[in-house]
Amino acid sequence: MKKLWHLAARFFTSLSSEPPSAETEAWVAEHLLPGEQALWDRMSNQDRRHSALVGRRFATMDPSASRQLVAGALLHDVGKLECGLGTFS
């Protein structure tokens, strides 16, 4: 049931194409190297908002997490750039 809630919440928040806030973008930039940032910037607004949420949750759950681990959380959906998966796939 928890997974179903997660998928439903992600679907409805993905309907907005609003970009992440400037504050969110700044937080992300603190955790990504330039090449990683370039990949993150190519992601859709929906995926960037989602990945920032995941990255922040991860960093909150493990405040001692390395920059690399936080970057991994932020880039967990980057494969969508190549396979073309979107909101309805």
N, C-alpha and C positions, 0 to 999 in steps of 0.2 A: 504494500500500500504506500509506503514511503517513496518508493521509486516512481510510482504513478503520480503522486503529488509533485515530485520534482519535475517530471516531464511536463505535466500540465502547467505548472508555474513557469517553466522555461518557455513553453510555447506561447503563453499569453504575453509574457514580457518581450518576446522576440517579435511581436507584431509591430512594435514601434521601431522606426528607423532613426530615432534620436541618437546622436553620438554620446559617448561617455562625457561626463562633466569635465571641466578643466582641472578640477581637483583630482579626479580619478586618473586622468591622463598624466598628471604630474607624478602621482604615486606610482603608476606603472613605469614611467620613465626612470624612476629611481632604482628599479629592480631589473631593468633589461640593458644588455649591451647594445651598441648601435645596430648590429645585424639582426638581433632578436627584435629590437624596436621596429625595424623596417618590416619584418614579417608581421608583427602585431598590427602595424599601421595598415597593412593590406587586408586584414580581416574585416568583415562587415561590422557595422556599428553594433548590431545585435550581439555578434560573437565577442566583440571587444568588451561590451558591457558585462556579458556573462563571464568572460575570462577574468576580468578585474574583480568581479564578485568572488569567484572561486579563489583567485590569488589572495585576496584580502582575508577570506575565511581561513585559508591555509596558514597564512602568516600569523593570524590571531591564535589559531590552534597550536602552532609551534613557533613561538617568538624567536627561538634560537635557530630556525631554519636558515640554511645558507641562501645566498643570492641565487645560486643555480637552481635550488629546489623551488623557490618562489617563481623564478622564470619558467620552470617546467609547468607549474600550475597555471601561469598566465598564458602559456602557449599550448595547452593541452588539446585545443581544437584546431591548431594551425593546419593540420592535414586537410581540412575542408577547402583550403585554397586550391589544392590540386585535384581533389575528387569532385568538387562542385556541390557538395551537400549544403542544403539550406534549411530553412525553417520547416518545410514540408517533407524533407527526406530523412 
